[in-house]
Amino acid sequence: MTTSSVWALRGATTVDADEPSLIEQAVVEVLGELLARNGLTEQDCISILFTVTPDLVSAFPATAARLGGFGEVPLICAQEIPVPGATPRCIRVLLHVHTPRSRAELHHVYLRGAQGLRDDLPR
């Protein structure tokens, strides 16, 4: 029997404009990459917290996640604090998962304009 641990994965991406279709595409892409790079499925997911920068108001990332196949995973959205100079039009993800992998084996995902946000995390 394989033992499973609970871990949190980080991810982020950006969109070129505040448009629902772009937000949906970006959310599905970053979640897909988080699952693929870590050998996970939706069934391994416990919950997902999304945050968006204050310049993204046209769509909820959680709605995009539900449309992308995460209908049974608890989801919540929040707004980032408006720090001057922060990465614009950014969607951040905190994904809680069950996995037999160790923390050192996990890969966080930063796409598009968010690639430099957390250089200290393994990718």
N, C-alpha and C positions, 0 to 999 in steps of 0.2 A: 504494500500500500504506500503510495506516494503522499508525503505530507505537503501541505500547502500553507503558505504564509500570506498575510495581507500586506500589500505595499501600495504606495502612491506613485504614480507616474506623472511627470510634468510634460506639457506640450504647449506650443503657441504657434500662431500663424498670423498673417496680416491679409487684408483685402485692399484692393485698389480704390474702392469707393463703397459708400454706405448703401449697398443694394442687397435686398433679401437673397437674390440668387447667388451673389458672390459670397455672402456669409454662409449660405447653405453648402455651397461647393467647398469652401475652406474648412468648415467644421467636419464634413464627411471625410475630406482628405486627411486632416490631422488625426482624427480618430482611427481611420483605416491604417495609417502609418504606425500609430501607437500599438495597435493590435498586431500588425504584421511583424514589426521589429521585435516584438516581445513574445511571439508565438501564442497569442491570446485570442479568445473569441468573446462575443457579447456575453456569453454565459459566465465568463470569468470576472465580469465587471460588477462591482458592488454599487458604486455611485460615481457621478461625474459632476464636478463644479466647474462652471464656465464663468469667466469674467470678460468684460469688453471695456475698451477705452470709451470715454464719454462721447467720442465722435461717431460711435456706432449705435444707432437707435432704430433702425428700420426692421430688425428681426431679432428674435430670441435664438441664440445658439442651440438651446435645448430643443426647440422646434425642429431645427435642422437635424439634430441627432436622432430624434424620434423618426423623422422621415428616412434617415439613413440606417435604420434597423435597431435602434436602441430603445424600443418602445417599452421594455420591461425593466429598464435600469432607472433608478431614481436620479433625476436631473435637476439642477438649479442654476440660475443665472444671477450675476451681480455685476455692478459697475466698478471698475478700477478707480482709484482716486486720481484726480487730474494733476499729476505731477508735471511741471514744466519740462519740456524736452523729452518726455516719454515717447516710446515708439507709437506712432499714430495708427489708427484703424487696426488695433491688435486684439485678437481673441486668444485668451489663455485658457488652458485646460488643466484640471487636477483630477486624475482618473484613479480611483481606488479599485484594486484588483486582488483576486485570489490567484496565486501562482506558486508552483513548486520551485521557481527560480529564486536565487539569492538576490539581495539588493545590488550586489556588484554585477550581476548578469542582466540587469534591466537597462533599457535604452530609452531615454527621453527624446522627444521629437520637437524640433524647432524648424519651421518652414518659412520660406519667403523672407519678408522683412524682419522676422523675429529670430533669425538664425543666430544673432549675437547676444541674445538676452541672457542666457545662462551657459557661458563657456565652461563653468566649473562642473557641470553635470555630464556624465558619460552619455554618448549618443550612439 
